[in-house]
Amino acid sequence: MKSIVIASGNEHKIEEFRAMFKPLGIEVIGMKECGEMEEVQETGATFAENAVIKAEYLMKKLNQPVISDDSGLEIDALNREPGVYSARYLGHDTSYELKNRTLVERMKDKTDRTCRFVCAIALARPGHPTRVFEGIVEGIVARQPEGGHGFGYDPIFYYPPLGRTLAQISEQEKNAISHRGKAMRKLMEFWQHEEVAD
Ligand code: IMP
């Protein structure tokens, strides 16, 4: 396999995959470069379902290998909200400053503060069963947002082993422990073992 399409319009995500596949000589193509402007609706009940829906839809349409990912934050005391609605929580265009402040407020009186980031990456290939690779990082909802790195819910995700939020650590430190980093490493392990690149 010489190229793979990423079922996302998010340039940052595409770049991450591009960097990972570069050493293997595999070209990573964003879906917009294939003329696909709209991401498929995330109608699944789980991250894995959503990743599979998006990857298989585009794989069938383009008849090419496709990778898709879906991720989000689950807070146990809030029935695992925002979960698969993480990007859409309080509205797609609402700032994360407000999303984070709202979650902190909702968690004010909760004693169980456990939460996790989950990432599911689906690999769909014509003529092969679709594979899903999942990564999880466990944490605690912070009492208040802290830190300026990262994105999204990072400022309220306190990571006990480092004693900081994910917005207070470098991108490199985050990659080593993050849900996305773990799922990506599983995908790469599979890729190398199964010799997907035939
Ligand atoms: P996706 O792009 O549809 O997978 O949406 C993922 C959403 O989950 C993002 O928009 C963020 O709200 C949240 N999220 C996922 N991963 C992270 C992370 O590493 N840090 C902070 N927020 C994240």
Residues whose N, C-alpha, C, O or C-beta is under 5 A from the ligand:
A	BS01	IMP	D69 D70 S71 G72 L73 S86 A87 F151 G152 Y153 D154
